[in-house]
Amino acid sequence: MSLEKVSRVLSGVGGVGAKRREDAGVAADRLRALLPSVAQLGLSDEALLRAGPTLLELVRQEEICGACRGYELCGKTGDARGMVDRPVVYAGELVVESSHCRPFFDYMAMRRAQRFGAYSSLGGAEKRMTFANFPDVQRRRSPRLYEAAWKLAHEYQAGQEAKGLFVFGPAGVGKTHLLLAVANQLTERRVATIFVQVEALFDRLRSAIGEGRDVDAILEAFSTVPVLILDELGQERANEFTLEKLFRIVNQRFATGLPTLYSSNYAPPDLYRRLSEDFMNIVDPLRSRVIGMSRVAYLDGEDHRIANMELLDL
């Protein structure tokens, strides 16, 4: 639409009361032709012409949004930055409702991803693990698991309640590769994700305590990130400290329905069975929540690291 054309129609109308009804009708019809979104609202001719200043501002805002180059370069100022106006009818008159625009949400998602990314263990080697290079033999062996992982990675929207995945099986069969593929795809889509080995998480907590830093910020990040991926669950040096902190993270995510993905060498009911009975008051509810918030899959096969080891001299 053109701001100049709308302005010309409105300036040619003058006071509605001073015009003949058919002249006002012609002007209103011209505005409806120029502003299809407004025409659909069913405003009377008089109400449409009374809304002249509002119409001009709507057109001006749409022209700015039409040249959008992202939230950081938004052409609007003040409280209008990152907002989009929508015409609605209230008590027979045209009014405007404002809400945040898609570029604003994309920008905030990027900021969240950057903030949570500081806690994630996605280096160069990890970033090369994708769905495209996931072993075909494992894809065919576990098609439902692969489909569930692919769907979560490509369709999940931050904030949705969703079940995660618990992938267990022997070493070297692609458990971590599959979860890294999920993490990398979500990160590319700017869905904030933390991928971390469980032992590395506890090392971070221990370091924070040793340096006198507050661990609550770390625990809050892992508890509230839209998607959390915990690699090698059950392989860490478990003790009362680690189990209590892990339960805090898992329990909060269980309560809020945020998806958590796990890889482990152990089936969920077998997690931490080697520990003494003294820890069962934490382990039992932890296992229960992990199972309740996950779809569980067993991934079997040949250890690809052994199968592809590089031999020099025998």
Phi, psi and omega per residue, in radians:
M1 nan 2.827 -3.078
S2 -2.028 2.186 3.089
L3 -1.079 -0.660 -3.126
E4 -1.126 -0.745 -3.121
K5 -1.161 -0.764 3.124
V6 -1.105 -0.746 3.128
S7 -1.076 -0.700 -3.130
R8 -1.132 -0.739 3.121
V9 -1.097 -0.791 -3.093
L10 -1.181 -0.676 -3.130
S11 -1.215 -0.415 -3.134
G12 -1.475 -0.148 -3.098
V13 -1.439 -0.747 -3.059
G14 1.248 -2.736 3.106
G15 -1.220 2.254 -3.087
V16 -1.072 -0.683 -3.102
G17 -1.133 -0.425 -3.110
A18 -1.497 -0.135 -3.107
K19 -1.758 2.719 3.016
R20 -1.238 2.651 -3.085
R21 -0.976 -0.689 -3.116
E22 -1.205 -0.530 3.087
D23 -1.181 -0.726 3.092
A24 -1.106 -0.661 3.129
G25 -1.124 -0.709 3.113
V26 -1.095 -0.780 3.137
A27 -1.112 -0.727 3.137
A28 -1.130 -0.692 3.116
D29 -1.128 -0.635 3.114
R30 -1.161 -0.670 3.086
L31 -1.139 -0.697 3.125
R32 -1.112 -0.640 3.119
A33 -1.173 -0.621 -3.140
L34 -1.379 -0.471 -3.042
L35 -2.187 1.345 -3.089
P36 -0.997 -0.650 -3.116
S37 -1.135 -0.575 3.100
V38 -1.344 -0.632 -3.120
A39 -1.035 -0.563 -3.099
Q40 -1.261 -0.164 -3.068
L41 -1.436 -0.253 3.081
G42 1.292 0.532 3.109
L43 -1.252 2.586 3.024
S44 -1.209 2.842 3.125
D45 -1.012 -0.782 -3.084
E46 -1.118 -0.766 -3.138
A47 -1.135 -0.653 3.136
L48 -1.119 -0.749 -3.133
L49 -1.264 -0.578 3.072
R50 -1.130 -0.426 -3.082
A51 -1.499 0.294 -3.077
G52 -0.836 -0.973 -3.138
P53 -1.029 -0.667 3.122
T54 -1.155 -0.709 3.120
L55 -1.083 -0.772 3.139
L56 -1.060 -0.722 -3.134
E57 -1.205 -0.648 3.088
L58 -1.066 -0.778 -3.133
V59 -1.129 -0.740 3.139
R60 -1.072 -0.753 3.133
Q61 -1.140 -0.667 3.141
E62 -1.166 -0.614 3.096
E63 -1.141 -0.670 3.093
I64 -1.153 -0.790 -3.129
C65 -1.153 -0.550 3.132
G66 -1.137 -0.392 3.114
A67 -1.804 0.379 -3.044
C68 -1.030 2.354 3.042
R69 -2.139 0.425 -3.130
G70 1.858 2.768 -3.053
Y71 -1.046 -0.683 -3.078
E72 -1.125 -0.410 3.128
L73 -1.935 0.410 -3.109
C74 -0.974 2.320 -3.128
G75 -1.398 -0.079 3.121
K76 -1.537 2.874 -3.087
T77 -2.174 2.817 3.060
G78 1.050 -2.437 -3.099
D79 -1.205 -0.239 -3.121
A80 -1.364 -0.261 -3.130
R81 -1.089 2.294 3.108
G82 1.327 0.211 -3.141
M83 -1.974 2.662 3.065
V84 -2.242 2.399 -3.094
D85 -1.695 2.486 3.133
R86 -2.309 2.183 3.134
P87 -1.297 2.362 3.070
V88 -2.431 2.927 3.130
V89 -1.885 2.286 3.062
Y90 -2.345 2.110 -3.120
A91 0.931 0.695 3.074
G92 1.401 0.017 -3.120
E93 -2.030 2.694 3.114
L94 -1.416 2.185 3.056
V95 -2.295 3.043 -3.067
V96 -2.117 2.334 2.977
E97 -1.871 2.386 -3.127
S98 -2.021 2.507 3.083
S99 -2.613 2.867 3.131
H100 -1.192 2.538 -3.106
C101 -1.573 2.916 3.137
R102 -1.054 -0.770 3.097
P103 -1.011 -0.572 3.085
F104 -1.118 -0.817 -3.136
F105 -1.132 -0.650 3.086
D106 -1.089 -0.714 -3.142
Y107 -1.140 -0.763 3.141
M108 -1.150 -0.641 3.086
A109 -1.105 -0.695 3.102
M110 -1.109 -0.743 3.126
R111 -1.108 -0.734 3.111
R112 -1.103 -0.742 -3.135
A113 -1.078 -0.701 3.125
Q114 -1.151 -0.734 -3.113
R115 -1.135 -0.827 -3.136
F116 -1.277 -0.453 -3.116
G117 -1.064 -0.423 3.120
A118 -1.121 -0.371 -3.133
Y119 -1.669 -0.103 -3.000
S120 -1.604 2.645 -3.141
S121 -1.887 1.152 3.141
L122 -2.018 1.500 3.094
G123 -1.560 -2.902 -3.096
G124 -1.067 -0.801 -3.126
A125 -1.132 -0.720 -3.138
E126 -1.135 -0.640 -3.101
K127 -1.225 -0.261 3.113
R128 -1.482 -0.100 3.125
M129 -1.514 1.911 -3.061
T130 -2.277 3.041 3.034
F131 -1.177 -0.564 -3.086
A132 -1.118 -0.610 -3.125
N133 -1.871 0.263 3.013
F134 -1.179 2.358 -3.035
P135 -0.961 2.254 -3.136
D136 -1.040 -0.640 -3.103
V137 -1.099 -0.630 3.122
Q138 -1.337 -0.571 3.078
R139 -1.094 -0.721 3.130
R140 -1.300 -0.556 -3.122
R141 -1.208 -0.633 -3.069
S142 -2.288 1.189 -3.047
P143 -1.147 -0.618 -3.119
R144 -1.221 -0.685 3.078
L145 -1.112 -0.814 -3.130
Y146 -1.061 -0.757 -3.137
E147 -1.116 -0.730 -3.140
A148 -1.116 -0.733 3.123
A149 -1.145 -0.776 -3.126
W150 -1.095 -0.753 -3.121
K151 -1.131 -0.762 3.122
L152 -1.077 -0.752 -3.088
A153 -1.155 -0.603 -3.029
H154 -1.725 -0.305 -3.019
E155 -2.123 -0.315 -3.075
Y156 -1.141 2.369 3.085
Q157 -1.936 2.361 -3.090
A158 -0.942 2.330 3.114
G159 1.706 -0.291 3.113
Q160 -1.207 2.552 2.973
E161 -1.420 2.314 -3.117
A162 -2.786 2.619 3.021
K163 -1.333 2.571 3.068
G164 -1.653 -2.768 -3.122
L165 -2.234 2.513 2.986
F166 -2.142 1.907 -3.091
V167 -1.909 2.084 -3.134
F168 -2.236 2.780 -3.126
G169 2.749 -3.129 -3.094
P170 -1.204 2.977 -3.112
A171 -1.214 2.577 2.970
G172 1.384 0.239 -3.087
V173 -1.738 -0.022 3.061
G174 1.894 0.214 -3.132
K175 -1.068 -0.908 -3.112
T176 -1.152 -0.677 3.111
H177 -0.991 -0.799 -3.106
L178 -1.124 -0.743 -3.141
L179 -1.217 -0.567 3.051
L180 -1.173 -0.632 3.077
A181 -1.057 -0.716 3.074
V182 -1.095 -0.837 -3.102
A183 -1.055 -0.778 -3.098
N184 -1.178 -0.664 3.129
Q185 -1.211 -0.733 3.095
L186 -1.094 -0.728 3.121
T187 -1.103 -0.705 3.091
E188 -1.086 -0.586 3.118
R189 -1.483 0.072 3.130
R190 1.110 0.541 2.947
V191 -1.595 1.987 -3.038
A192 -1.004 2.216 -3.038
T193 -2.469 2.435 2.982
I194 -2.014 2.190 2.994
F195 -1.988 2.209 -3.111
V196 -2.712 2.512 2.951
Q197 -1.269 2.453 -3.036
V198 -1.042 -0.720 3.133
E199 -1.081 -0.646 3.119
A200 -1.163 -0.607 3.068
L201 -1.059 -0.802 -3.106
F202 -1.260 -0.546 3.029
D203 -1.073 -0.691 3.110
R204 -1.112 -0.743 3.125
L205 -1.140 -0.745 3.126
R206 -1.100 -0.708 3.126
S207 -1.111 -0.728 3.137
A208 -1.071 -0.751 3.126
I209 -1.135 -0.754 -3.132
G210 -1.104 -0.520 3.135
E211 -1.607 0.071 3.121
G212 1.308 0.327 3.133
R213 -1.589 2.743 -3.114
D214 -1.339 2.220 3.141
V215 -1.511 -0.208 -3.086
D216 -1.074 -0.622 3.134
A217 -1.133 -0.656 3.104
I218 -1.170 -0.828 3.134
L219 -1.079 -0.658 3.133
E220 -1.147 -0.687 3.125
A221 -1.093 -0.807 -3.124
F222 -1.225 -0.475 -3.129
S223 -1.386 -0.445 -2.988
T224 -2.032 -0.162 3.113
V225 -1.008 2.432 -3.100
P226 -0.917 -0.724 3.093
V227 -2.322 2.210 3.091
L228 -2.025 2.323 3.113
I229 -2.130 2.028 -3.116
L230 -1.887 1.997 -3.077
D231 -1.661 2.454 3.079
E232 1.069 0.811 3.069
L233 -1.133 2.338 3.140
G234 1.623 -0.159 3.124
Q235 -1.589 -0.221 -3.068
E236 -1.307 2.886 3.055
R237 -1.346 1.587 -3.023
A238 -1.384 2.418 3.021
N239 -2.625 -3.059 -3.075
E240 -1.057 -0.688 3.132
F241 -1.076 -0.902 -3.070
T242 -1.162 -0.722 -3.118
L243 -1.157 -0.681 3.133
E244 -1.125 -0.746 -3.141
K245 -1.213 -0.703 3.107
L246 -1.101 -0.746 3.127
F247 -1.090 -0.684 3.124
R248 -1.043 -0.780 3.137
I249 -1.134 -0.897 -3.079
V250 -1.119 -0.723 -3.104
N251 -1.105 -0.721 3.137
Q252 -1.183 -0.683 3.131
R253 -1.224 -0.626 3.067
F254 -1.079 -0.746 -3.108
A255 -1.195 -0.572 -3.087
T256 -1.674 -0.103 3.090
G257 1.323 0.303 3.131
L258 -1.359 2.370 -3.074
P259 -1.218 2.368 3.081
T260 -2.246 2.316 -3.141
L261 -1.962 2.453 -3.096
Y262 -2.273 2.539 2.835
S263 -2.097 2.575 -3.098
S264 -2.796 2.695 2.971
N265 -1.437 -0.140 -3.058
Y266 -1.976 2.501 2.956
A267 -1.158 2.595 -3.080
P268 -0.880 -0.763 -3.128
P269 -1.168 -0.259 -3.096
D270 -1.716 0.021 -3.130
L271 -1.054 2.250 3.012
Y272 1.087 0.413 3.120
R273 -1.194 -0.376 -3.129
R274 -1.306 -0.188 -3.123
L275 -1.352 2.811 -3.132
S276 -1.263 2.890 -3.134
E277 -1.085 -0.318 -3.107
D278 -1.104 -0.403 -3.075
F279 -1.720 -0.031 -3.006
M280 -1.161 -0.396 3.121
N281 -1.187 -0.348 3.031
I282 -1.728 -0.727 -3.038
V283 -1.128 -0.758 -3.089
D284 -1.060 -0.910 3.103
P285 -1.168 -0.505 3.088
L286 -1.131 -0.861 3.092
R287 -0.987 -0.794 -3.098
S288 -1.027 -0.768 -3.128
R289 -1.215 -0.716 3.113
V290 -1.018 -0.788 3.129
I291 -1.168 -0.735 -3.082
G292 -1.177 -0.438 -3.082
M293 -1.774 0.152 -3.016
S294 -2.282 2.665 2.823
R295 -1.697 2.221 -2.956
V296 -1.772 2.392 3.129
A297 -2.471 2.456 3.081
Y298 -1.769 2.218 3.118
L299 -1.983 2.052 -3.081
D300 -1.981 3.136 3.071
G301 2.345 -3.039 -3.133
E302 -1.402 2.491 3.054
D303 -1.184 1.884 -3.034
H304 -1.211 -0.385 3.116
R305 -1.209 -0.727 3.102
I306 -1.218 -0.747 -3.113
A307 -1.092 -0.516 -3.071
N308 -1.962 0.382 -3.121
M309 -1.154 2.540 -3.107
E310 -1.545 2.044 -3.101
L311 -1.714 2.387 3.056
L312 -1.880 -1.701 -3.139
D313 -1.779 2.318 3.072
L314 -1.747 nan nan
